[in-house]
């Protein structure tokens, strides 16, 4: 009787084990690379929002009360206020009770600073995966409640 050519059960199990080992090594690296690219995309989007906020400030001499104003005024395109995880960016204008600048009368409050960031993949503020803007200028503080601000050593708190 002629012997048929083929693989034995042991040879097939060895090949399957090697393929499984390679998959176990490669998949986590691919997932980490994807996560890092989403964080980089979020930082790039935040940089664009910061630029739009500064252009708005240059034009009006105060920051908008809501980020949607940047879209309606044409400083940002539609959905530019959404992070890669489909959550809106955190935007909190900081108000300075009025010196009269900014077009609202001497008793109005105008935004002279802001907090900006993303809540990250989980969508919850104040967790370890939050993303702050990559540009930390001296003019603005990007820290949230109780953390030391970027300029002057003052502390910013959320109301």
C-alpha positions, 0 to 999 in steps of 0.5 A: 500500500502506498503512503499518502502525503500529508501533515500529521496531527502533531505538525498541524498543532505546532503550526497552529500554536506558532500562529497563535503565538504570533497573533498574541504578540501582534494584536496588542501592538496594533491596538496600542498604535491605534490608541496612540493615533487617536490621542494624537488626532485629538491633540491636533483637533484641540490645537485647531480649536485653540487657534479658532478661539484665538482668532475669535478673541482677536476679532471680538476681544473676548472668548465665546460663551459656547464652542458652537459659536465658533462654528456658527461664526465660521471659525470652525467647520461642522463637527470640529468640536467632537473628539475621536471618541464622538464626545464634545470637547470640554470648553469652559470660558472663564469670566472677568467681571466687566471692565467694559471691554468686549461689547457688553457694557461695564457690568457685563461679564466677558470671557477672558480665559478658557479651559479646553480639553477632551474627556478621552475614550471614557467620556468622563472628566477628571479621569486618567485618560483626559487629554489636555491641549498640546500648547500650554501657553502662558496666557491660558491655564488648561488645568481643571478644578483645584490644580495650579494654573499655568501662569502666575501660580493662581489656582483655577476652580470650576463652579 
